[in-house]
Amino acid sequence: MFAVFIGYIWWTAPSKEEREKAQAYQDSVYKAYTDSVARAEEARVAQQLLADSLATYDTAAQQTALEQARKAAGAFACNLDGENTTISVKNEVFSLDINSLGAKIDNVVLSEYTSYGDLPLDLIGKGNDSLSLTFSTKNYEAISTGNLNFTPFINGQKADGDTQIELSGTDSAIVSMRAFVAGTDSATAMDPNRYLEFRYTIRGNSHEVKFDIHFHGLQGTVQDNSSLTLFFKNQLTRHEKHAVGKSGRGDQERSYSSIYYKPTNDNADNLSDGTNGEENVKSPLQWIAFKQQFFSTILIADSAFENADLRTSTSQSADERYLCDMESTIGLPFSPTDDYTFGMRYYFGSNKYRTLRNMDLGLERMLPLGWGFFAIQWVNRFAIIPVFNFLEQFNWNYGIIIIILTILVKLVLFPIAYKSYSSSAVMRVLQPEVAKLNEKYPKQEDALKKQQAMSALYKKAGVSPMAGCLPMLLQLPILYAMFRFFPASIELRQQPFLWADDLSTFDSILDLPFNIPFYGDHISLFCLLMFGLQFVYTWYTMRQQASSQSIPGMKFMMYFMPFMMLFMLNSMSAALNFYYFLSLCITMLQMVIIRRTINEDKIRLRIEKANANAKNKPQKKSRFMKRLEEMQKQAEQMQKNGGKK
């Protein structure tokens, strides 16, 4: 099967000439795109300077600046005049404002959620975003729409002034923003049959907004080979409880925020989480997402974006709500026809696994569920999340759901735990016998004999020294899956339990007036309880395993682990710390019960019986044991010959 697979890949792989041709085409498309990006930036800066001039200069200077602005806007100069108009649309899940200046969505507030401190949850804050489309006209003018004042229409009818629309159920509204080409009568006249349109379709009870860029009657105005460049930037604000010390650790919201994108022929990818970064993506893209810890603004193409330059950055802003800046410069395809539309849609909403998965676009891969390792993501996708969602249906407190989920996980793992703990208990019974073997074979050259004797001892007792380690390794994917699941679960957001007012973030019982490096400026009680119990658990297990004291550094490492976990998890979600604490409680209970069920006298009797049988009836040696004996004889012979074969 492997040979067939490799042969198929070799047979279907493109030739060197085909690869070079495809790469040359991709490079040419990207060069045209980067050229248009440069022109877009120049046009945007020039128009912004002109807009600033109009606001600050005297009448004469304003007139001069206006003339320059008209010249820069070319065929679309008639859209520089007029007052800004805002169309506000509200449905059951969000409210948004569409501004005629730049024809952009200027504000988006989610109705179902609030930010920390009971503030409105704005995915796009008023004045925090920027949207513009750049293209070239027949006269080689680089038009940037960011400073054009579009004419608003609602369901095809021109809107007079600011308007508010409320939708529910199956209601829908089409808000169109049109930038007309200048007519022949005067510089300010508009040709109603030639325009660029940004068309937004909003429906009741939907997180999606259909967004179409439509060129109508502009075949003789826009260059046939013009590259369309869409620039979108958003300054994101915080929505969660913030904990950052001088080290910068503990900022969960920023560490889970980044730009995600999906190439049409590959899985989703992202820029580095929580840090400054940029990426030039030359291949076609299906969607681009400005993702925060629990919410996202996603732009999805009906077909595909040609390419994109993506960038995230953080500044030393004095605003406590500032999170980071995200921006994308996107290449769009263009066809020189009288009616050309490039379709896409926005998604404004939560990062809920079921919601994103049901969109069938691979958006669920934005959630940090351990996609890099198949076992971890399988545990989350096919076990933890379905069980968690099932328990949600009973409308219990989420703390109770975590308790039940932990018990179920421990029940499933009980056979593995039983094997591990029982093996550990048997090994403890064998410690006197192991000590005798160590005394019998103290020399280094007797290491092989000692190993053979220990293997025989373990076999008589019916236990393997690896039996205690392997089950623990099998539990690691579940342990790490939980580590990824809880901080990413929006279901836990702002859900109280006991003293914690929000299970999705840290529970602080005491805010410190100073910062402890790598720990923070607060004390999490769930984390403290977990640390204390882990320390007791370590002490108990070390006391039961005297052999571990012979391993250099083992005792120190075992006692160091609880302290490391204390510093690592102090600023993590209360749900995660509560799960680890509860899981450790059950683990200790299982360990004590299982060890008390071990009959030490029965184990010793089994060993004695095995020794008696070995004397009366020689055991058949395995190939491995025969090989070990041959190696031992060769080693002894080499020692006798002074190291010579």
N, C-alpha and C positions, 0 to 999 in steps of 0.2 A: 504493500500500500504506500509505503514511504517512497519507494522508487517510482511508482506511478505518479505520485504527487509531484515529485521533483521533475519528472519528465514532462508533465503537463505544464508546469511553470516555464520550463525551458522552451517548450514548443510554442506556447502562446505569447512569450515575451516579444516585445517589439524589437526590430533590428536596430543596429547602431544608427543607420541613416534616418529611420523613423523617429528615434529618440532625439537626434540632433535637430530634426525639422520641428518637432513638437516644442523643444526647448527654445528654439529660435523664435517661434511664433509667440510663445509665452513671454519671452523677454521683450519682444516688440510691443506686445499689448501692455506690459507693465511700464515700458519706457513712455508710451503715450499717456498712460495714466499718471506717472510721476510728473511729466511735463504739465499736464492739466492741473495737478495738485499745486505746482509752483505758480501757475497763472491764477489759480483760485485764491491762493494766499495773497498774492499781490493785489488782486482785485478787492478782496475783503479788507485788507489794510487800507488801501486807497479810499474805498468808500467809507470806512469808519472815520478816517481823517476828515473827509469831506463832511460827514454828519456832525463831527465835533466842531468843525468850523462854522457850520450853520447855527450851532447852539451858542457860540461864544463871541463871534465877530459882530461888528456894527453892521448897519444896513447895507452899506456899499460892499463891505467884505463878504457879507452873506450872499449878496447877489452874484458876486464873482464866484464864490464857492458853489452856489447853486448851478451856475453855468458849467462849472467843471464837473459837478456831479451828473448833470444831464449828459454831458459829453461821454463820461465814463459809462453811464447806463445805456447809452446808445439807443437802440430801438425801443427799450423799455423805460426811457426817461420819464414818460408820463406817469409812472407809478411812484415818483418821488414825493408828490404832493399828497395832501389829505391827512386826516386825523387817524390815529390808531384806533382800531375797533377790536373788541374782545368778544368772542362767542364762547359762552360757558355752557358746558354740557354735563349733566349729572345722571347717573343711573344707580343701580343698587350697590355697585361695588366700588365705584370711584367717581370723582368729579374732576374735570379738566377744563383748562382755558386754552383757546386757540387764538393767537394774536395775529392781526393782519400784517404787522410789521415783521417781515420775514416768513409769514405764513407758517409759523411754528407752534407746536404745543408748548405753551409757556408755563404750565403748572399742572401737576397731577397729584391728587390726594386720594389715598385709599380710604374708603369709608368703613371697611370691616375691621381695621386695625388702628392702633394709636402708637405713637413713639413713647419711649421711656419718659416718665414725667407727665403722661396724659396729654402730650402734644399731638397735633395733626401729623399723620404720616405722609409726608410729601416725597414721592419718588422723583419728581422734578419740581424743584423749588422755584418760586417766582424770581425771574432774573438770573437763575443759576445755569441756564442752558443756552445753547447756540445751535442753530440749524441753518444751513445754507446750501444751495445747489449752484454749481458753477458750470458754465458751458460757453461755447464760442459762437458768435454770430457770423453772418456772411462777410461783415466788415472787419472781422478779426477782433471784435470787442470781447473781452473776457467778462461775462456777466456773472455777478454774484448776487443771489437773491436775498441775502441777509438783511439788506437795508432798503429793499423795495417794499412799498406799502401796497399790499394786495387788496383787491376788492372782495369782500365776503359775500357768499351766497349760501342760503339754507334751503336744501331740497330744490335747488334750481332757481330760487327767487332771491333777488338782491336783498341783503340785510341792511336795515337803516339803524346804525348805531349799535351800541352794546346790546347783546341778546342773551337770554338764559333759556336753556332747553332742559326739560326733565323727561327721562325715558324710563320705562319699566316693562318687564315681561318681554313681549315680542316687538316692542316699539323700536324704531330705528330713525336715524337722522343722518343726512349727508351735508357736511359743512365743506364748502368749496372756497378756496382762496385763489383768485385769478389775477395774474399780472398781465395786462393787455399790452399789445404793441401799439406804438403811437400811430394815430391816424394821419391823414394828409392835410387836414384843415389847419391844425396848429400843433405846437410842441406838446401841449397838454391833452390833446384829443386822443381818445382811445378807440381802436378798431374792435368792435365787439365780436368779430369772427376770428380774431387771431390772439391767442393768449396761452400763457403757461399756467397750469392749474395744479395746485396741491389739494387733493380731494381726501377728506377724512370721513369714513363711514363708521358711526358709533351705534351699537345696539344695546338694548336693555339687558341687564344682568349678564354682561360679558366683560371679561378682562382684556379683550382684543379690540383694536381699532384698525380698520382697514385703511391703508395709506397708499394712494396712487399719485404718481407724478405723470401728468398728462400734457402733451404738446398738441395743441389744436390749431391747425392752419398756419404752422410755422415752418413749413418746408422751405420756403424762400428766405427765411430769416435766420434760422440756425444752420451752422455749417453741417454739411452732410457727414463729414468724418469727425464731428465734434465728440469729445469725450466728456461724459457727464461725471461730475465729482460731487458726492454728497458728504458734507461735513456735519458731524453731530458731536456735540460736547455737552457734558453734564457735570456740574459740581455737586457731588453727593454729600448728603448730610447724615448724621448719625441717628439711629433709631433705637439703639440698645444701651443698656447700662455700660458705662465706660470704666475700665480699670487699667491704668498704665502707670508704671513707675518710671524711674529714670532710665532703667534698662530698656524700656519700650516693650517689655513682655506683658502678656495678659490682655492685649488688645484683641479680643476675639473677633469683633466685628470687622476690623481692618484686615486681620489675617485671613478672613474668609471672603474678602472682597477682591474682585479682579474682573478683567474683561475676558469673557469666554467666546469662542467662535467655533463654527463647525465647517470644515471643508466639505464640499459635496461628495467627495470620494473617500472620506476618512472619518474617524471618530472626533468628537469634540476635543478641543485643546484650549489652553488658556495662558495668559501672561502670569508671571510669578505673583502669588497671592500676597497682598499686604505690602508690596514694595513698589518702587518706581520700575517701570519696564516698558518696552516697546517691541513691536513685532511688525515686520513687513511681510504680509501674506500675499504671495503672487498667484495662488491658485483660486479658483472660484469658491465662493462661500455660500452656505445655505442660510446661516443666521449669525448675528453678533449680539452679545448680551453684556449689559452693564450690570454685573451681579454684586449684590451685597449679601450679608450673612443669611437673611431670610426673605429678601425681596429682590426683584430684578426688573429692569427695563430691557426688553428684547426686541430687536428689529429683524424680521423674518422675510426673506425674499420669496416671491411666488415662484420664480425660476431660480436665479442665482445672482449674487453680486460677483463682479469680475475679479476683484482683488480688494485689499484694504490695508491701510496703515493704522495700527492700533497703539495707543499709549495710555499709561496710567502714571499719575504723579501725585505726590503728597507735598504740601507746603507747611511752613510753620505758621499756620493761621491762628490768630488769637480767638477765633470763634470756637467755642467748645463743641459745637455741633458739627463742625467741619470734619469730613471723613477723608475724601480724596477727589481728584479730578480724573475723569475718564473721557477720552475722545477717540473718534474713529473718522478716518477719511476714506470714503468708500467709492470705488469705481463702479459705475453703472453702465450697462450696455445701452446703445442708442441706435435707432433705425430712422433714416431721414424720410419720414412719411408725414402726410398732413394730419394724421391722427395716430400718435404713438403714445403708449402708456407703459410705464414700468410699475408693476404692482408689488406691494409688500404689505406687511402689517406689523403693528406694535403689539407687544404684550406687556401690560402693567399689572403685576401681581406678585403673589407669594411664591417661594421656592418649595412648594409642597410636592412631594415625590409623585403622588397619584396624578396630580394636575399636570405636571410636566411630562410624565410618561404617557398619559392619554393623548397628548398632542402629537405623539409619534414622530418626533423630530430629533430624538437623542438629547433633548434638553435635560433629562434627568441626570445626565453625566456631569452637570454642573455641581451636583451635590457630592460632597466628599465621602463617598461610601466605600472607599478602598478599591477603586477601579484598577489600580496597578497590580493587584494580586487577586486572581480569580476566586480563591476560597473566601476571602473577606467580603467581596461584593456579592457572592452567592449567598453567604450567610445573611447579609443585610437584606438583599432583594427578595429572597425566597423563604426566609424564616423570620427574622426579627420584625421587618416592616409589616408583613401580612398578619402576624400574631398581634402586634401593637395596634394595627388598624381594627382588628377584630375586637380587641378589648375596649377600644374607644366607643364601640356601639352601646356599651352598658352605661355610659355617662358617669363613670366613676371619676373620682379625683385622680389626677395623673400620678400622684405619689402612690396611690393604691395600684394603679396599672403597672408601675415600675416594680412594685413588690411582687405582683402576680407573675409578671414577665420574668423576673429573676428566679422565682421558684420553678417556673416551667423550664427555663434554661438549665437549672441545676438538676431537675428530674431527668431531662434528656441526657445530660452528661454524667448521671449517676453511675452507670456501668463502667465508664472510663475512670471516674473518680474512685470507685470501689476497687478496681484493679490496681490503681496507683497506690492508694492508701494501704490496701492489704499487703501489697508487695513491700511497701515501706515498713509495715509492722513486722513482717517476716524477716526482713533484713535486720531489724533491730534485735530480733530473737537470735539471729545468727552472729551477732557481734562478738560474743565470747569465742565462738569457733574461729571467726576471722582473726581475732587477736592471737589465738594459738598458732595459726598458720603464719602470721607475721613474725612470731617468735621463732618458729621452726625454720623459716627461710629469711633470715635477716640480710643476707648478702645480695648484692646487685646481680651477681652471676646466677643466682637461684630464682630470678624473677619469673622465668618461664615455668619452673616447677611450681612456684607459688600460684601462678595463674591457673595452671592445670588443676591444682588442688582446690582452689576456690571455685572453679567451674564445676568440679565434681560435687562440691558441697552445695552449691546453688541448685544443681540438678536433683540431688537427693531431697532437698527441701521443697522442690517443685516451684522454684522462683527464678526469674532472670533479673540481673542487675539493671537491665534496660527497661524492665517492666514499669518501673516507677517514673522513668523519664519520658518515654514515648507518649503515654496518655496526657501528660502535661503539655507536650508539644502540640498534640491534637487540639487542645483547648485554646491555644494561642490565637487562631483565627477568630474565634468567638469573642475573646477578650478584646482584641483590636477592633473587631467590628462594632462592638459597643462603644469604644473610644471614638469612632467615627460617627456613629449613629446619633447619639444624644445631642452633641453641639449643633448638628445640622437639622434637627427636628423642629420645625416651626410649630408643631402641635403643642410643644412644651412652653412656647413663648408666653410670658406673663401669666403662667399658671402657678398658683401658690400651693405650698405644702409645708405643714408645720411652720417653722420660722422663716422659710424661704418664700419670698414674694414672687419669684420668677425662676422656675426650674431650668430655664434655658441659659441662665447666666449664674455667676457666683452668688453664694449666700453670705453676706457679710454680717457678722454679729458684733464686730468692732472695727471701726475705721480708725486707722493709726494716724497720728499727726506727722509721721515721717514715713519714708519709703525704705523697705528692706530689699537690697539688690536681689534680683531673681525670685523674689517672693511677692512683693507688692506692698500696698499701703492699707491692707485690710486683713481680717482673719475670717476664713470660711470654716464654719462649724462642721459641716459635713466632711470637709477635707480633713479637719483636725480629728474627728472621730475615726475616719478611715485610717489615718496615720497611726493613731493609738492602737487600734485593733490589729493593724498589720505588724506593728512592733511586737505586740503580745504573741501573735501568730508565729513570727520569726523566732522569738525566744523559745516558744514551745517546741517547734519543729527542730531547732538546733539542739535542744536538750535531749530530744529523742534520737538524734542522729549523731552519735559520738564520733563516727568515722569521718564526718566532714571536718572535724577539728584538725585532722592530719593533713588536709589540703591547705597549702599556704594561701593566706588571704581570703579563704572562703568565708570564715566567720565575719571578717570585716565587711565583705561585700554584702552578706546577707543582712547585716544590721544597717548598712548604708542605704539599702534600697528604700526603706520606709521614709527616710529623710529626703531622698531624691524625689519620691512621689509627692511628698508634702509640698515641695517647692514647685513641682511641675503642675500640680492640679489645683493649687490654691485659687487661681483665677479662672478655672474651667467651670463648666456648667454644674449647678447643684445636682441635677439629675444624674450626671456621670459619677460624681463623688458618692451620691446616695446608693447608686447601683453597686459600685465597688465595695462600699461598706457592707451592704446587705449580702452581697455575694460572698464576702469574706466571713461574715457571721455563719452562713450556711455551710461554708467550706470547713470551718472549725468544728461545727456540730457534727458534720459527716465524719470528719477525721477521728474525733473522739469516740463516736459510736462504733465505727468500723474497727478501730484498734481494740476496743473493749470486747468485740466479738471474736477476736483472734485467740484461739486456744494454743498458748505457747507449749504446753505439755504435749499436745497432739502433734505439733510440729517437730519437737524433739524426738518423740516416739517414731515419727515417720523417718527421721534421719537415721536413728538407730536401726530400724528395720531395713532401711536401704543399705546400711553398712554390713548388716548380717547377710543379706542376700548377695552382696558383692563378694563376700568371702566364700560363700558356698557355691556361687555360680558366677563365673567371670562374665562381665558384660561385654557385649559386642561393641567395638570401638567404631566411631564414625570416621569418615574420610578426613574430616577436619582434625579430629584428635590424633589420628595417625600422622597427619602432616605436621602437627605441633610436636609430636614425639620425634619425628625425623629431624626437624629443625633443632630440637634440643640436643639430640645426639651429635649433630654437626657442630653445634656451638661448643659442646664439651670437648669434642675431638680437636677443634681449632685451638682451644685453650691449652690442651695437652701438648700440641705441636708448636706452641709459642706463637699462635696467630697465623700459622701457615696451613694451607689446605692440604 
